[in-house]
Amino acid sequence: MQFGLLDVFPIWLLIPITLAIGAGAVEAGYRVAVWRKRRAKDRTEAPAAPMVAATLGLLAFLVAFTFGAAASRFEERRQAVLAESNAINASYLRAQMLPEPTSANARALLREYVDVRLAAARPSQFAEAIARSEELHQRLWAEAVVAAQKERSPMTSLFMTSLNDVFALHQRRVTAAVYNRIPAAIWTGLYVLLVFAMLVVGYYEGMSGTRHTLAVYGMVFAFSVVFILIADLDRPGRGLLEVNQQSMVDLKKSMSQSP
């Protein structure tokens, strides 16, 4: 499986890393301001408050944009699971109308296909499940071709159409899970902007001579939590937020109960 920029870090480790980066930037900005005040006692600088507000506003905007993108992709993956289970169910029902032994073979392959799709939701089995899924595609299509050669009927055409939907939704889910991720450039920009914004906040505290430690570190913590939520939404099957596979589980149960 292709990994994103932050996938090498588990979610529980990203929290202290992000907190350390933000808090370290605040402290560095404060020390730079104290050093400048000692070096230029007779000089006055323009107030830094507008720059602080602008930088934090820009950071908040980029975080909101990225969170929205990650949430929409998470919802896309959720809808893809529901659509795929419906397509497999349609294929299974239409396979019952095919001539034997094609009907029994196709239904057995579709039952196995559901198991494989459920296994694909687990990262440790993802690559193997995808390879098996593509193998089952070929076997299912071969059964459809056999049925079409035996009897050219509307039901055979409908079965082949539903199989095409299954194949397309498989590719859609693979694309959403592997390729449709937050680009590394955006993650880099987020962390660079976080460091810059916290540097400015620390600098403002140092120049004003007042420290709001709890408030500032609370803000760093808030940004860190949102960063972690974005990272969790962006890594399907490997975080705390997972796409619900209940529709596929229900389909497996209904297939096992059908004659």
C-alpha positions in Angstrom: 0.0 0.0 0.0 1.2 3.5 -0.8 1.9 5.6 2.3 1.4 9.2 3.0 4.0 11.6 4.4 3.0 11.0 8.1 2.1 7.3 7.8 5.5 6.2 9.2 4.3 7.6 12.6 1.5 6.0 14.6 -1.3 8.3 15.6 -0.3 8.2 19.3 3.2 9.4 18.4 2.1 12.2 16.2 0.4 14.0 19.1 3.6 14.6 21.2 5.6 15.3 18.0 3.2 18.1 16.9 3.0 19.4 20.5 6.8 19.5 20.8 7.1 21.3 17.4 4.5 24.0 18.3 5.7 24.5 21.9 9.4 24.6 20.8 8.6 27.3 18.2 6.8 29.4 20.8 9.8 29.2 23.1 12.2 29.9 20.3 10.2 33.0 19.2 10.1 34.3 22.8 13.9 33.9 23.3 14.6 35.7 20.0 12.4 38.6 21.1 14.1 38.8 24.5 17.5 38.8 22.8 16.4 41.6 20.4 15.2 43.7 23.3 18.5 43.5 25.0 20.4 44.3 21.9 18.2 47.3 20.8 17.1 49.0 24.0 16.8 52.4 22.3 14.9 51.2 19.3 11.1 50.7 19.0 9.4 48.2 16.8 6.0 48.3 15.2 3.4 46.3 17.2 3.5 42.6 16.3 -0.2 41.9 17.1 -1.5 42.4 13.5 1.1 40.0 12.2 0.2 37.4 14.9 -3.5 37.7 13.9 -2.7 37.4 10.2 -0.4 34.4 10.6 -2.8 32.5 12.9 -5.7 33.3 10.5 -3.7 31.9 7.6 -2.9 28.8 9.6 -6.5 28.3 10.6 -7.6 28.7 7.0 -5.2 26.1 5.7 -6.1 23.7 8.5 -9.8 24.1 7.8 -9.2 23.6 4.1 -7.2 20.4 4.7 -9.6 19.0 7.3 -12.5 19.5 4.8 -10.6 17.7 2.1 -9.7 14.8 4.4 -13.3 14.6 5.7 -14.8 14.5 2.2 -12.4 11.7 1.1 -13.3 9.8 4.2 -17.0 10.1 3.3 -16.2 9.1 -0.3 -14.6 5.9 1.0 -17.7 5.2 3.2 -20.1 5.7 0.3 -17.9 3.5 -1.9 -18.3 0.6 0.5 -22.1 0.9 0.4 -22.1 1.2 -3.4 -19.9 -1.8 -3.8 -22.0 -4.0 -1.5 -25.1 -3.0 -3.5 -23.4 -3.9 -6.8 -22.2 -7.2 -5.5 -25.7 -8.0 -4.2 -27.2 -7.1 -7.6 -24.7 -9.4 -9.3 -25.5 -12.2 -6.9 -29.2 -12.0 -7.4 -28.9 -11.9 -11.2 -26.5 -14.8 -11.1 -29.3 -17.0 -9.8 -31.0 -16.6 -13.2 -28.1 -17.8 -15.2 -27.9 -21.4 -16.5 -26.2 -24.1 -14.5 -23.4 -24.7 -13.6 -22.5 -21.0 -14.4 -25.0 -19.8 -11.8 -23.6 -21.9 -8.9 -20.0 -21.1 -9.9 -20.7 -17.3 -10.1 -22.5 -17.2 -6.8 -19.7 -19.1 -5.1 -17.1 -16.7 -6.5 -19.2 -13.7 -5.4 -19.4 -15.1 -1.8 -15.6 -15.5 -1.8 -15.3 -12.0 -3.3 -17.2 -10.5 -0.3 -14.8 -12.2 2.1 -11.8 -10.8 0.1 -13.3 -7.3 0.2 -13.7 -7.5 3.9 -10.1 -8.6 4.2 -9.0 -5.7 2.1 -10.1 -3.3 4.9 -7.3 -4.7 7.1 -3.9 -3.1 6.3 -2.0 -6.3 6.9 -4.0 -8.1 4.2 -4.6 -5.2 1.8 -2.1 -6.1 -0.9 -3.0 -9.8 -0.9 -6.7 -9.1 -0.9 -6.4 -6.7 -3.9 -4.4 -9.3 -5.9 -7.1 -11.9 -5.1 -9.9 -9.5 -6.0 -8.4 -9.0 -9.4 -8.0 -12.7 -9.9 -11.7 -13.2 -9.0 -12.6 -10.5 -11.5 -11.2 -12.6 -14.3 -12.9 -15.7 -13.1 -16.3 -14.0 -12.7 -16.0 -12.5 -16.2 -15.1 -15.9 -17.6 -18.3 -17.4 -16.1 -20.3 -14.5 -17.6 -18.7 -15.2 -21.1 -19.6 -18.8 -20.8 -23.2 -17.9 -19.9 -23.4 -15.5 -22.8 -22.1 -18.2 -25.2 -24.6 -20.7 -24.0 -27.6 -18.4 -24.0 -27.8 -14.7 -25.1 -30.6 -13.5 -22.8 -31.4 -10.1 -21.2 -30.5 -11.6 -17.8 -27.0 -12.5 -19.0 -26.5 -8.9 -20.2 -27.8 -7.5 -16.9 -25.4 -9.8 -15.0 -22.4 -8.6 -17.1 -23.5 -5.0 -16.5 -23.6 -5.5 -12.8 -20.2 -7.2 -12.9 -18.8 -4.1 -14.7 -20.2 -2.0 -11.8 -18.4 -4.3 -9.3 -15.1 -4.0 -11.1 -15.4 -0.2 -11.4 -16.2 0.2 -7.7 -13.3 -2.0 -6.8 -11.0 0.4 -8.7 -12.8 3.4 -7.0 -12.1 2.0 -3.5 -8.4 1.2 -4.3 -8.0 4.7 -5.7 -9.6 6.3 -2.6 -7.5 4.2 -0.2 -4.1 4.3 -1.9 -3.8 7.3 -4.2 -6.4 9.9 -3.1 -4.4 11.1 -0.1 -3.4 14.5 1.2 -0.2 15.5 -0.8 3.1 15.7 1.0 3.4 19.3 -0.1 0.3 20.2 1.9 1.5 18.4 5.0 4.9 20.2 4.7 3.1 23.5 4.3 1.0 22.9 7.4 3.9 22.1 9.6 6.0 25.0 8.2 3.1 27.4 8.8 2.6 26.0 12.3 6.2 26.6 13.2 6.1 30.1 11.7 2.8 31.0 13.5 4.1 29.8 16.9 7.4 31.6 16.4 5.4 34.9 15.8 3.3 34.2 18.9 6.4 33.6 21.0 8.0 36.7 19.5 5.0 38.8 20.4 5.1 37.6 24.0 8.8 38.4 24.3 8.4 41.9 22.8 5.4 42.7 25.0 7.0 41.4 28.1 4.0 39.3 29.1 3.6 35.6 28.9 0.3 33.7 28.6 1.7 30.3 28.9 -1.5 28.3 29.5 -3.4 30.1 26.8 -0.6 29.8 24.2 0.0 26.1 24.9 -3.7 25.5 24.9 -3.8 26.9 21.4 -0.8 24.7 20.4 -2.7 21.7 21.8 -5.9 22.7 19.9 -4.0 22.9 16.6 -2.3 19.6 17.3 -5.6 17.8 17.9 -6.9 19.0 14.6 -3.7 17.9 12.9 -4.1 14.4 14.3 -7.7 14.3 13.2 -6.7 15.2 9.7 -4.0 12.5 9.7 -6.4 9.9 11.1 -9.0 10.7 8.4 -6.3 10.5 5.7 -5.1 7.0 6.6 -7.8 4.4 5.9 -7.8 1.3 8.1 -4.7 2.4 10.1 -6.1 5.0 12.5 -8.9 5.4 15.1 -11.4 6.5 12.5 -12.3 3.6 10.3 -14.8 3.2 7.5 -17.7 1.1 8.6 -17.9 -2.2 6.8 -21.3 -3.2 8.1 -23.0 -3.1 4.7 -20.5 -5.7 3.5 -20.9 -7.8 6.7 -24.7 -7.8 6.2 -24.3 -8.8 2.6 -22.1 -11.7 3.6 -24.7 -12.8 6.1 -27.5 -12.6 3.5 -25.5 -14.6 1.0 -24.9 -17.4 3.6 -28.6 -17.6 4.3 -29.7 -17.6 0.7 -30.4 -21.0 -1.0 
